[in-house]
Amino acid sequence: MQRRKFSREFELEAVRLVRERNVSVAQGEHGLDVHENVPGK
């Protein structure tokens, strides 16, 4: 399986969405289709 790469912009947007919408990181991961073991978390 090939490792997915996320741009810096995607990562920053993901953090912003979780903070602004006041959802848990787990909910944000599910909504963005990102697994909890993705490096950079």
C-alpha positions as CSV (number, residue, x, y, z in Angstrom):
1,M,0.0,0.0,0.0
2,Q,1.3,3.4,-0.9
3,R,1.6,6.1,1.8
4,R,-0.7,9.1,1.2
5,K,1.0,12.5,1.1
6,F,-0.8,15.6,2.4
7,S,0.1,19.1,1.5
8,R,1.0,21.6,4.3
9,E,-2.1,23.5,3.3
10,F,-4.3,20.5,3.8
11,E,-2.9,19.8,7.2
12,L,-3.3,23.5,8.3
13,E,-6.9,23.5,7.0
14,A,-7.7,20.3,8.8
15,V,-6.4,21.7,12.1
16,R,-8.4,25.0,11.5
17,L,-11.6,23.1,10.8
18,V,-11.3,21.0,14.0
19,R,-10.6,24.1,16.1
20,E,-13.3,26.3,14.6
21,R,-16.0,23.7,14.6
22,N,-15.1,22.5,18.1
23,V,-15.2,18.8,17.1
24,S,-12.9,16.1,18.4
25,V,-9.8,15.1,16.5
26,A,-11.4,11.7,16.0
27,Q,-14.4,13.3,14.3
28,G,-12.2,15.4,12.2
29,E,-10.1,12.4,11.1
30,H,-13.2,10.5,10.1
31,G,-14.6,13.5,8.2
32,L,-11.4,14.0,6.3
33,D,-10.7,10.2,5.8
34,V,-7.4,10.4,7.6
35,H,-6.3,7.5,9.9
36,E,-5.2,8.3,13.5
37,N,-1.7,6.9,12.8
38,V,-0.9,9.4,10.1
39,P,2.4,11.1,10.9
40,G,2.3,14.7,11.6
41,K,-0.5,14.6,14.0
